[in-house]
């Protein structure tokens, strides 16, 4: 008797099936700091932190199987029936999340229909199956209420609550703020796909796919660490005379560290980015080995036209300028900002290929490309 009881418990815990009772898969959060997922009897709780760390204000959502009783203690606008059948996403990342899980068909609305890279979603747009609702400042609330999606997913900003979505919430449409962009690591940022998996009841799939990406990311970082060379890198271009560069807690700084780069501002902390003058960046740029991420520019001539002083920077002279716009489509959508968020392994592979080409012979750049003359 003890043997059969133990066998039954083992099957249940392993996520298998015993006595005809399916056991739903669960997922755990390993890298992200901006959300948690709890599995309670009969429902899940997703907690989104509105800022950095567990001390930040939080919003809790109850994810309840469709048709089941709603738990007490949650406003109606924070109870989401799963799996969701219709989603309005207000950022490129939200396209990437559903596409990663093969659930493009749930996406029925976007802030803009122009900046989309995923082919299945572009096809749905062409078929008239996706509507535009405007950006976060000028949402078409009347259209949203008329369409009545299961969920609206928006971009969350530290300290910002749900108050500007109160019209939608009052109509019974849940709004979830997604704050992946404040994560300090690429894997933490990508792990937000597990929130979408919880909404879609696709935990088993996300566990398999995300684990493969994390494994490959760690393999590449270990490979880069073996090369003693640490090329000096500068990033970006100035905007209205201010040169914004990633600070110590930015996920891009982590990318550069894991790619085996020397990044001069890796130890400086700020809120998101460091605002520098061109004069402050120039001494570093004069001797840097690589210059990455030149905005929308794809040629050295365009870089020089922006500021003649840039021609004196070493990467300009040696031609070591790269941008992450290789996968930009005819509509102007850059897939780096879409699928790149959930494929940090491919981004890291590109960076290592650029900075340590001997480590990945034969590999083709995926998101980045060298600037033309």
One Martini backbone bead per residue (centre of mass of N, CA, C, O) as a GRO file, in nm:
protein
  373
    1UNK     BB    1   0.059   0.062  -0.022
    2UNK     BB    2   0.296   0.258   0.005
    3UNK     BB    3   0.388   0.231  -0.285
    4UNK     BB    4   0.133   0.352  -0.428
    5UNK     BB    5   0.138   0.621  -0.283
    6UNK     BB    6   0.422   0.703  -0.373
    7UNK     BB    7   0.365   0.690  -0.677
    8UNK     BB    8   0.142   0.904  -0.687
    9UNK     BB    9   0.308   1.139  -0.571
   10UNK     BB   10   0.532   1.132  -0.782
   11UNK     BB   11   0.353   1.196  -1.027
   12UNK     BB   12   0.244   1.466  -0.927
   13UNK     BB   13   0.522   1.612  -0.881
   14UNK     BB   14   0.624   1.561  -1.191
   15UNK     BB   15   0.371   1.641  -1.388
   16UNK     BB   16   0.190   1.419  -1.446
   17UNK     BB   17  -0.030   1.124  -1.451
   18UNK     BB   18  -0.294   1.031  -1.223
   19UNK     BB   19  -0.587   0.882  -1.239
   20UNK     BB   20  -0.656   1.105  -1.474
   21UNK     BB   21  -0.491   1.351  -1.341
   22UNK     BB   22  -0.395   1.649  -1.427
   23UNK     BB   23  -0.080   1.829  -1.400
   24UNK     BB   24   0.013   2.129  -1.389
   25UNK     BB   25   0.240   2.334  -1.480
   26UNK     BB   26   0.537   2.497  -1.361
   27UNK     BB   27   0.704   2.800  -1.269
   28UNK     BB   28   1.016   2.975  -1.224
   29UNK     BB   29   1.206   3.241  -1.081
   30UNK     BB   30   1.557   3.336  -1.145
   31UNK     BB   31   1.622   3.652  -1.267
   32UNK     BB   32   1.390   3.816  -1.204
   33UNK     BB   33   1.266   4.119  -1.005
   34UNK     BB   34   0.962   4.227  -1.112
   35UNK     BB   35   0.846   3.928  -1.042
   36UNK     BB   36   0.588   3.691  -0.941
   37UNK     BB   37   0.494   3.336  -0.891
   38UNK     BB   38   0.199   3.180  -0.768
   39UNK     BB   39   0.073   2.861  -0.639
   40UNK     BB   40  -0.258   2.804  -0.577
   41UNK     BB   41  -0.549   2.684  -0.493
   42UNK     BB   42  -0.699   2.734  -0.816
   43UNK     BB   43  -0.457   2.957  -0.849
   44UNK     BB   44  -0.281   3.248  -0.946
   45UNK     BB   45  -0.002   3.478  -0.861
   46UNK     BB   46   0.079   3.795  -0.993
   47UNK     BB   47   0.361   4.004  -0.920
   48UNK     BB   48   0.408   4.354  -0.975
   49UNK     BB   49   0.677   4.568  -0.972
   50UNK     BB   50   0.694   4.933  -0.930
   51UNK     BB   51   1.009   4.871  -0.977
   52UNK     BB   52   1.289   4.817  -0.777
   53UNK     BB   53   1.217   4.559  -0.617
   54UNK     BB   54   1.033   4.440  -0.334
   55UNK     BB   55   0.984   4.746  -0.215
   56UNK     BB   56   0.804   4.804  -0.426
   57UNK     BB   57   0.533   4.860  -0.560
   58UNK     BB   58   0.237   4.648  -0.593
   59UNK     BB   59   0.068   4.417  -0.821
   60UNK     BB   60  -0.209   4.196  -0.802
   61UNK     BB   61  -0.287   3.883  -0.972
   62UNK     BB   62  -0.554   3.677  -1.061
   63UNK     BB   63  -0.533   3.347  -1.197
   64UNK     BB   64  -0.821   3.205  -1.346
   65UNK     BB   65  -1.002   2.969  -1.438
   66UNK     BB   66  -1.234   2.940  -1.654
   67UNK     BB   67  -1.538   2.958  -1.459
   68UNK     BB   68  -1.426   3.016  -1.193
   69UNK     BB   69  -1.393   3.119  -0.893
   70UNK     BB   70  -1.327   3.410  -0.732
   71UNK     BB   71  -1.113   3.545  -0.534
   72UNK     BB   72  -1.052   3.706  -0.262
   73UNK     BB   73  -0.892   4.038  -0.260
   74UNK     BB   74  -0.974   4.124  -0.564
   75UNK     BB   75  -1.012   4.316  -0.802
   76UNK     BB   76  -1.171   4.283  -1.095
   77UNK     BB   77  -0.917   4.415  -1.261
   78UNK     BB   78  -0.726   4.164  -1.107
   79UNK     BB   79  -0.887   3.945  -1.276
   80UNK     BB   80  -0.778   3.657  -1.470
   81UNK     BB   81  -0.874   3.462  -1.724
   82UNK     BB   82  -0.778   3.126  -1.800
   83UNK     BB   83  -0.689   3.141  -2.091
   84UNK     BB   84  -0.618   3.380  -2.282
   85UNK     BB   85  -0.780   3.514  -2.593
   86UNK     BB   86  -0.723   3.838  -2.556
   87UNK     BB   87  -0.480   4.090  -2.666
   88UNK     BB   88  -0.338   4.404  -2.565
   89UNK     BB   89  -0.046   4.561  -2.693
   90UNK     BB   90   0.189   4.850  -2.622
   91UNK     BB   91   0.448   4.672  -2.711
   92UNK     BB   92   0.693   4.496  -2.865
   93UNK     BB   93   0.731   4.280  -2.647
   94UNK     BB   94   0.440   4.158  -2.660
   95UNK     BB   95   0.488   4.024  -2.928
   96UNK     BB   96   0.725   3.841  -2.840
   97UNK     BB   97   0.578   3.676  -2.623
   98UNK     BB   98   0.365   3.535  -2.808
   99UNK     BB   99   0.561   3.429  -3.024
  100UNK     BB  100   0.737   3.247  -2.842
  101UNK     BB  101   0.450   3.073  -2.772
  102UNK     BB  102   0.262   3.049  -3.029
  103UNK     BB  103   0.027   3.311  -2.968
  104UNK     BB  104  -0.060   3.527  -3.194
  105UNK     BB  105  -0.384   3.492  -3.191
  106UNK     BB  106  -0.432   3.677  -2.922
  107UNK     BB  107  -0.359   3.925  -3.088
  108UNK     BB  108  -0.584   4.222  -3.131
  109UNK     BB  109  -0.390   4.460  -3.015
  110UNK     BB  110  -0.229   4.786  -3.074
  111UNK     BB  111  -0.082   5.080  -3.066
  112UNK     BB  112   0.075   4.991  -3.334
  113UNK     BB  113   0.100   4.860  -3.677
  114UNK     BB  114   0.398   4.919  -3.773
  115UNK     BB  115   0.587   4.803  -3.520
  116UNK     BB  116   0.633   4.494  -3.668
  117UNK     BB  117   0.795   4.166  -3.711
  118UNK     BB  118   0.618   3.936  -3.679
  119UNK     BB  119   0.478   3.748  -3.919
  120UNK     BB  120   0.204   3.654  -3.793
  121UNK     BB  121   0.116   3.946  -3.714
  122UNK     BB  122   0.129   4.076  -3.992
  123UNK     BB  123  -0.087   3.891  -4.109
  124UNK     BB  124  -0.316   3.980  -3.917
  125UNK     BB  125  -0.311   4.272  -4.005
  126UNK     BB  126  -0.376   4.219  -4.310
  127UNK     BB  127  -0.661   4.071  -4.212
  128UNK     BB  128  -0.791   4.256  -3.974
  129UNK     BB  129  -0.720   4.126  -3.661
  130UNK     BB  130  -0.586   4.412  -3.586
  131UNK     BB  131  -0.595   4.682  -3.365
  132UNK     BB  132  -0.573   5.027  -3.299
  133UNK     BB  133  -0.516   5.232  -2.977
  134UNK     BB  134  -0.267   5.365  -2.919
  135UNK     BB  135  -0.102   5.514  -2.689
  136UNK     BB  136  -0.062   5.581  -2.351
  137UNK     BB  137  -0.181   5.884  -2.389
  138UNK     BB  138  -0.395   5.794  -2.649
  139UNK     BB  139  -0.630   5.614  -2.585
  140UNK     BB  140  -0.895   5.410  -2.714
  141UNK     BB  141  -1.138   5.346  -2.502
  142UNK     BB  142  -1.387   5.284  -2.674
  143UNK     BB  143  -1.261   5.052  -2.837
  144UNK     BB  144  -1.176   4.874  -2.603
  145UNK     BB  145  -1.457   4.833  -2.481
  146UNK     BB  146  -1.586   4.713  -2.737
  147UNK     BB  147  -1.376   4.467  -2.759
  148UNK     BB  148  -1.309   4.328  -2.488
  149UNK     BB  149  -1.051   4.225  -2.366
  150UNK     BB  150  -0.884   4.023  -2.142
  151UNK     BB  151  -0.616   4.213  -2.200
  152UNK     BB  152  -0.396   4.479  -2.098
  153UNK     BB  153  -0.064   4.562  -2.202
  154UNK     BB  154   0.177   4.757  -2.036
  155UNK     BB  155   0.408   5.001  -1.959
  156UNK     BB  156   0.613   5.032  -1.682
  157UNK     BB  157   0.672   5.283  -1.435
  158UNK     BB  158   0.823   5.410  -1.189
  159UNK     BB  159   0.548   5.498  -0.972
  160UNK     BB  160   0.337   5.390  -1.161
  161UNK     BB  161   0.009   5.340  -1.206
  162UNK     BB  162  -0.346   5.267  -1.296
  163UNK     BB  163  -0.504   5.542  -1.324
  164UNK     BB  164  -0.500   5.587  -1.650
  165UNK     BB  165  -0.691   5.300  -1.661
  166UNK     BB  166  -0.979   5.341  -1.520
  167UNK     BB  167  -1.178   5.318  -1.757
  168UNK     BB  168  -1.115   5.026  -1.827
  169UNK     BB  169  -1.146   4.897  -1.548
  170UNK     BB  170  -1.448   4.983  -1.510
  171UNK     BB  171  -1.518   4.779  -1.762
  172UNK     BB  172  -1.346   4.501  -1.684
  173UNK     BB  173  -1.045   4.554  -1.783
  174UNK     BB  174  -0.749   4.433  -1.760
  175UNK     BB  175  -0.432   4.575  -1.634
  176UNK     BB  176  -0.085   4.525  -1.724
  177UNK     BB  177   0.228   4.594  -1.598
  178UNK     BB  178   0.539   4.609  -1.779
  179UNK     BB  179   0.897   4.596  -1.637
  180UNK     BB  180   1.151   4.475  -1.799
  181UNK     BB  181   1.350   4.730  -1.852
  182UNK     BB  182   1.463   4.727  -1.535
  183UNK     BB  183   1.638   4.512  -1.576
  184UNK     BB  184   1.990   4.404  -1.522
  185UNK     BB  185   1.937   4.152  -1.709
  186UNK     BB  186   1.881   3.967  -1.986
  187UNK     BB  187   1.740   3.721  -1.845
  188UNK     BB  188   1.542   3.890  -1.680
  189UNK     BB  189   1.400   4.017  -1.920
  190UNK     BB  190   1.317   3.747  -2.066
  191UNK     BB  191   1.147   3.617  -1.820
  192UNK     BB  192   0.870   3.763  -1.883
  193UNK     BB  193   0.751   3.522  -2.047
  194UNK     BB  194   0.624   3.385  -1.787
  195UNK     BB  195   0.380   3.561  -1.765
  196UNK     BB  196   0.252   3.475  -2.032
  197UNK     BB  197   0.243   3.174  -1.967
  198UNK     BB  198   0.046   3.203  -1.728
  199UNK     BB  199  -0.187   3.328  -1.905
  200UNK     BB  200  -0.172   3.058  -2.115
  201UNK     BB  201  -0.084   2.784  -1.989
  202UNK     BB  202   0.262   2.760  -2.079
  203UNK     BB  203   0.485   2.641  -1.883
  204UNK     BB  204   0.614   2.399  -2.026
  205UNK     BB  205   0.720   2.557  -2.271
  206UNK     BB  206   0.886   2.779  -2.124
  207UNK     BB  207   1.080   2.594  -1.981
  208UNK     BB  208   1.212   2.475  -2.230
  209UNK     BB  209   1.296   2.736  -2.388
  210UNK     BB  210   1.437   2.904  -2.165
  211UNK     BB  211   1.650   2.697  -2.078
  212UNK     BB  212   1.799   2.697  -2.349
  213UNK     BB  213   1.879   2.996  -2.348
  214UNK     BB  214   2.033   3.001  -2.081
  215UNK     BB  215   2.241   2.786  -2.154
  216UNK     BB  216   2.359   2.940  -2.400
  217UNK     BB  217   2.439   3.197  -2.257
  218UNK     BB  218   2.642   3.065  -2.059
  219UNK     BB  219   2.823   2.943  -2.272
  220UNK     BB  220   2.911   3.211  -2.404
  221UNK     BB  221   3.024   3.352  -2.152
  222UNK     BB  222   3.243   3.137  -2.101
  223UNK     BB  223   3.386   3.173  -2.369
  224UNK     BB  224   3.461   3.478  -2.339
  225UNK     BB  225   3.630   3.443  -2.068
  226UNK     BB  226   3.884   3.298  -2.219
  227UNK     BB  227   3.947   3.576  -2.330
  228UNK     BB  228   4.188   3.816  -2.248
  229UNK     BB  229   4.052   4.004  -2.423
  230UNK     BB  230   3.931   4.365  -2.373
  231UNK     BB  231   3.754   4.550  -2.545
  232UNK     BB  232   3.681   4.874  -2.617
  233UNK     BB  233   3.357   5.036  -2.554
  234UNK     BB  234   3.109   5.215  -2.732
  235UNK     BB  235   2.787   5.392  -2.714
  236UNK     BB  236   2.609   5.547  -2.926
  237UNK     BB  237   2.448   5.871  -2.951
  238UNK     BB  238   2.382   6.183  -2.953
  239UNK     BB  239   2.114   6.391  -2.797
  240UNK     BB  240   2.113   6.703  -2.791
  241UNK     BB  241   2.422   6.689  -2.664
  242UNK     BB  242   2.345   6.407  -2.536
  243UNK     BB  243   2.517   6.121  -2.393
  244UNK     BB  244   2.374   5.815  -2.364
  245UNK     BB  245   2.468   5.571  -2.118
  246UNK     BB  246   2.506   5.293  -1.969
  247UNK     BB  247   2.483   5.171  -1.660
  248UNK     BB  248   2.550   4.943  -1.417
  249UNK     BB  249   2.221   4.849  -1.411
  250UNK     BB  250   2.227   4.773  -1.704
  251UNK     BB  251   2.173   4.522  -1.929
  252UNK     BB  252   2.397   4.616  -2.133
  253UNK     BB  253   2.633   4.593  -1.935
  254UNK     BB  254   2.604   4.288  -1.905
  255UNK     BB  255   2.652   4.211  -2.192
  256UNK     BB  256   2.946   4.323  -2.208
  257UNK     BB  257   3.062   4.151  -1.987
  258UNK     BB  258   2.978   3.868  -2.117
  259UNK     BB  259   3.146   3.953  -2.393
  260UNK     BB  260   3.434   4.074  -2.310
  261UNK     BB  261   3.431   4.378  -2.220
  262UNK     BB  262   3.532   4.720  -2.208
  263UNK     BB  263   3.349   4.941  -1.991
  264UNK     BB  264   3.393   5.257  -1.865
  265UNK     BB  265   3.078   5.268  -1.713
  266UNK     BB  266   3.028   5.005  -1.527
  267UNK     BB  267   3.057   5.167  -1.225
  268UNK     BB  268   2.818   5.363  -1.293
  269UNK     BB  269   2.548   5.516  -1.134
  270UNK     BB  270   2.198   5.537  -1.226
  271UNK     BB  271   1.897   5.624  -1.409
  272UNK     BB  272   1.956   5.401  -1.664
  273UNK     BB  273   2.137   5.666  -1.755
  274UNK     BB  274   2.414   5.850  -1.870
  275UNK     BB  275   2.465   6.194  -1.889
  276UNK     BB  276   2.666   6.316  -2.149
  277UNK     BB  277   2.915   6.461  -2.307
  278UNK     BB  278   3.110   6.470  -2.576
  279UNK     BB  279   3.366   6.550  -2.413
  280UNK     BB  280   3.350   6.297  -2.220
  281UNK     BB  281   3.367   6.072  -2.451
  282UNK     BB  282   3.608   6.131  -2.642
  283UNK     BB  283   3.861   6.013  -2.486
  284UNK     BB  284   3.752   5.723  -2.523
  285UNK     BB  285   3.695   5.715  -2.836
  286UNK     BB  286   3.992   5.759  -2.936
  287UNK     BB  287   4.066   5.441  -2.806
  288UNK     BB  288   3.862   5.265  -2.902
  289UNK     BB  289   3.760   4.963  -3.068
  290UNK     BB  290   3.440   5.004  -3.039
  291UNK     BB  291   3.122   5.088  -3.207
  292UNK     BB  292   2.790   5.085  -3.081
  293UNK     BB  293   2.488   5.187  -3.159
  294UNK     BB  294   2.383   5.414  -3.419
  295UNK     BB  295   2.091   5.397  -3.425
  296UNK     BB  296   1.984   5.465  -3.765
  297UNK     BB  297   2.266   5.422  -3.862
  298UNK     BB  298   2.459   5.263  -4.161
  299UNK     BB  299   2.694   5.483  -4.196
  300UNK     BB  300   2.984   5.659  -4.178
  301UNK     BB  301   2.886   5.916  -4.319
  302UNK     BB  302   2.651   5.970  -4.118
  303UNK     BB  303   2.827   6.004  -3.871
  304UNK     BB  304   3.001   6.243  -3.976
  305UNK     BB  305   2.751   6.434  -4.031
  306UNK     BB  306   2.675   6.472  -3.732
  307UNK     BB  307   3.005   6.478  -3.652
  308UNK     BB  308   3.327   6.554  -3.737
  309UNK     BB  309   3.472   6.443  -3.474
  310UNK     BB  310   3.419   6.132  -3.522
  311UNK     BB  311   3.668   6.081  -3.721
  312UNK     BB  312   3.877   6.059  -3.463
  313UNK     BB  313   3.777   5.799  -3.391
  314UNK     BB  314   3.896   5.491  -3.394
  315UNK     BB  315   3.649   5.321  -3.504
  316UNK     BB  316   3.623   5.496  -3.754
  317UNK     BB  317   3.905   5.445  -3.878
  318UNK     BB  318   3.871   5.112  -3.861
  319UNK     BB  319   3.553   5.026  -3.898
  320UNK     BB  320   3.426   4.963  -3.588
  321UNK     BB  321   3.103   4.965  -3.675
  322UNK     BB  322   2.788   4.888  -3.506
  323UNK     BB  323   2.452   4.772  -3.563
  324UNK     BB  324   2.100   4.673  -3.459
  325UNK     BB  325   1.956   4.677  -3.786
  326UNK     BB  326   1.934   4.410  -3.966
  327UNK     BB  327   1.611   4.363  -3.864
  328UNK     BB  328   1.472   4.570  -4.078
  329UNK     BB  329   1.187   4.659  -4.211
  330UNK     BB  330   0.979   4.828  -4.433
  331UNK     BB  331   0.825   4.965  -4.172
  332UNK     BB  332   1.072   5.013  -3.943
  333UNK     BB  333   1.108   4.751  -3.788
  334UNK     BB  334   1.301   4.641  -3.506
  335UNK     BB  335   1.378   4.323  -3.390
  336UNK     BB  336   1.554   4.387  -3.146
  337UNK     BB  337   1.295   4.514  -2.983
  338UNK     BB  338   1.165   4.232  -2.985
  339UNK     BB  339   1.310   3.942  -2.996
  340UNK     BB  340   1.568   4.038  -2.839
  341UNK     BB  341   1.436   4.024  -2.549
  342UNK     BB  342   1.404   3.681  -2.578
  343UNK     BB  343   1.720   3.662  -2.724
  344UNK     BB  344   2.009   3.685  -2.561
  345UNK     BB  345   2.182   3.474  -2.708
  346UNK     BB  346   2.196   3.626  -2.983
  347UNK     BB  347   2.314   3.889  -2.883
  348UNK     BB  348   2.569   3.771  -2.752
  349UNK     BB  349   2.676   3.639  -3.008
  350UNK     BB  350   2.722   3.901  -3.160
  351UNK     BB  351   2.919   4.038  -2.963
  352UNK     BB  352   3.135   3.815  -2.975
  353UNK     BB  353   3.180   3.820  -3.280
  354UNK     BB  354   3.286   4.113  -3.279
  355UNK     BB  355   3.506   4.101  -3.033
  356UNK     BB  356   3.555   3.757  -3.087
  357UNK     BB  357   3.579   3.606  -3.381
  358UNK     BB  358   3.740   3.333  -3.309
  359UNK     BB  359   3.505   3.196  -3.127
  360UNK     BB  360   3.284   3.219  -3.396
  361UNK     BB  361   3.316   3.046  -3.650
  362UNK     BB  362   3.075   3.105  -3.914
  363UNK     BB  363   2.906   3.312  -3.796
  364UNK     BB  364   2.609   3.501  -3.814
  365UNK     BB  365   2.468   3.783  -3.795
  366UNK     BB  366   2.151   3.891  -3.661
  367UNK     BB  367   2.123   4.208  -3.549
  368UNK     BB  368   2.392   4.289  -3.652
  369UNK     BB  369   2.599   4.542  -3.831
  370UNK     BB  370   2.809   4.675  -4.044
  371UNK     BB  371   2.909   4.965  -4.143
  372UNK     BB  372   2.900   5.143  -4.407
  373UNK     BB  373   3.046   5.387  -4.616
   0.00000   0.00000   0.00000
